[in-house]
Amino acid sequence: MVLRILTIGDGDLSFSLALKRAYPHIDLTASTLVESSAELTRTYSNAAVNETELQNTWGVPILFNVDATRLDKTLESSCSKYGLIMFNHPHLGDSTLGISEKLHAQRHYSLLCHYFHSAKKFLTDQSCGRIHVCLCGTQPTTWNLDMAAKRNGLNLISQEGTETPIESWLFHTGKVIQDGGLISPSPEPEHAPAPAPAPAPVQKHYPCPRRYRNGKLGSKHYLGKYGYRHRRTGGDLFCGNDNDMSVHQSINYIFECHDAERDLADDDGNGNEDAHLMEANGFVCEICEIEFDDEWLLKRHLDYPAVPDILTSRCSETGKSLSSCDRSQSSLPSKDPSREDTEDITTWNSSCDQIHNDCHHGSLDRSLILIEGKVDGKFDSTRIKWLCRQKDFSLSKYITSKKQCVDAISQGRIYVNGVVALDSGRIVREDDVITLIDATTSHHHHGEQIKSALSIPTSAATENLGCRVVEEISLQMVHQSLPRFVVVYKPVGIRVVGSFSPQTLEMITKRLVKGQLFAGMENISCTALSKLDTGCAGLCVFLVDSKEDMKESNVQVESYDVQITYKFTALVYGRVPEEWRHGVYVKLPRNTARVWKRQKLHDKDLNEVLDCDVGKVIDNDEKIEITPQALDLDSSIFIMSKDSYSSCDNNDITSLDTIEISSRYGSGKVVNTISFILRKMGYPVVNDRFCKREFAMLPRRMRNILKQKICIGCYSVCLHLQNIVHKEVKIEPHRRTQASFWRQVMSNTGDSSVQK
């Protein structure tokens, strides 16, 4: 029996073409969200060739404007049933990611729920038809793939990496993956299934460009040699790099219906969508369990469950692109007379709908405009966060960095064609009008509506970005003119030194101590004695005093020879040597920092710290010296092993060690230096960006929890002031740096672990 397959969301049709090339005997139907053949060619330069070969050579029908969440409404009525429905890398965009990770995850969970629900209607047999989805990284966990499948009565029967030959799962294997990852055979049929057919030979013109098949985008795909390219929604219209379209650790998930008797959750047999309404318990979508405040919002959600941020279609009259907001409103009433505009929206999905409605139908008060600019032809198809800071664009007078643009958009201060911009990654077109409104009045406009609807906190904790004063060390007992030392905790991403931005730790600390230690005093001076790396979380020491007394205080402090010892906790790959349990000293090599060609450094810094010429990339071949004998911590580090974890899973051995590193090295790149030394010694820090191979070898459960967070932090500082003050301040290290935490986590999965 010939396998009938429907591909969903195949932007440039390269996946459908590659699938047909590899397995010519399958009965394939290709579909894409793009609305027409002309738009497809305009969006993807390679699509015309793909479309021609699919139709003329292979006779594959191509369906346009097919929505994965509404197949019953967007597929042609003549379409028959399919044995397998496939969807590669579903994604709606990142417009909500900067607002709330939870909102972003729930939005895609809804996408998966509605896709599964919609696809079930087009399976040939509810008992053996299969639904496929390919996700990457932590998406299966954060988007709650398992729950979405269970809600639609689906069992996971196979999961394979994209490098695996797909005939291993494309043709039914008869296996079911139960909870816990165990595989058990389904009831044996009367006749054993025929072996999976081998793929067709690869022709010379099949392979796609190398970057689509060599793993540069994160994962290799088996069909890359047959021409499959992973493309973004914007296609050739997108201007920028591909860093945000990585598909690292891509996995194919194949599901099968386990309850053939179960009625479709949203069908009452007559096509009456009011079956979704549960007025007794509120208005809830029975497909994804999202709750709404009224019937109108629920019906609106059911009409358009998941719309991408960027749609490539263009208006025939204006030639401009339609945003997702435009698309979602095109066939909906702009206002329901039965509902009140002042109604509070509390759930995440109804919040987004309310924002889109307000933004689309709202009007811009011209009296609030600070500056306005029209997009020239040379800036057509560029992203707004890049455009606004270009020198020959008018808004660059006020916006000089990407961060300023992102902040302005989050505050509701930037408008495109009179509609508030929701996404800094939005693509603008020629003749679009970009408007910046005054910051003092933006809070009374749509920016405030966005914040209030999504319940974004505006408290002091948010202004201080998670930073907090851990302890104050007063030296008034030594001398009345001496200032206070303050130990402050900072999370990852906060720069320590600088007054150029209110979001540096120096400026945040000034705000913190003004309310706690210097109440009523305006002129506060704050000097950083620590220079912890921006990418590392931990404790930093500051010198704070009134500005009038600061000069005298600095003289006093310098005469007392202040020393600060930092103690870092890190999780490293591998089983460290036994002698590390007692502690070893490592002399800091001179060449520990990377100097890039475009980095501007002073000659003095280069000669004293790096001992190299300006613009030269350092060759770090200097030997690492390790000794048990005590060394000066100003030019060395002390390493001690505290705990270890080892596991054996499918003959793959995972070893991790928790270590403590102490040093008085005062550079602003101290964590960079420590990471470099540990890499050279063969025990890199977990999630070090230069050690991706080691990260890929960790169990999937670990990778899903770690995500992209480096496992090192400064959780203890010791302040020495001659023989007068010896004060240690410490906090609890983050659990991801502790081997004991991973021992507990992995013990729940049945892994065998052993403690050193």
Secondary structure, 3 states (H helix, E strand, C coil): CCCEEEEECCCCCHHHHHHHHHCCCCEEEEECCCCCHHHHHHHCCCHHHHHHHHHHHCCCCEECCCCCCCHHHHCCCCCCCECEEEEECCCCCCCCCCCCHHHHHHHHHHHHHHHHHHHHCCECCCCCCEEEEEECCCHHHHCCHHHHHHHCCEEEEEEEECCCCCHHHHCCCCEEECCCCCEEECCCCCCCCCCCCCCCCCCCCCCCCHHHCCCCCCCCCHHHHHCCCCCCCCHHHCCCCCHHHCCCCCEEEEEEECCCCCCCCCCCCCCCHHHHCCHHHCEECCCCCCEECCHHHHHHHHHCCCCCCEEEEECCCCCCEEEHHHHHHCCCCCCCCCCCCCCCCCCHHHHHHHHHHHHHHCCCCHHHEEEEEECCHHHCCEEHHHHCCCCCCHHHHCCCCHHHHHHHHHCCCEEECCEECCCCCCEECCCCEEEEECHHHHCCCHHHHHHHHCCCCCCHHHHCCCCEEEEEEECCCCCCCCCEEEEEEECCCCCCCCCCCCCCHHHHHHHHHHHHCCCCCCCEEEEECCCCCCCCEEEEEEEEEEHHHHHHHHHHHHHCCEEEEEEEEEEEECCCCHHHHCCEEEECCCCCCCCCCCCCCCHHHHHHHHCCCCCCCCCCCCCCCEECCCCCCCCEEEEEEEEEEEEEECCEEEEEEEEEEEECCCCCCHHHHHHHHHHHHCCCECCCCCCHHHHHCCCHHHHHHHCCCCCEEEEEEEEEECCCEEEEEECCCCHHHCHHHHHHHHHCCCCEEECC
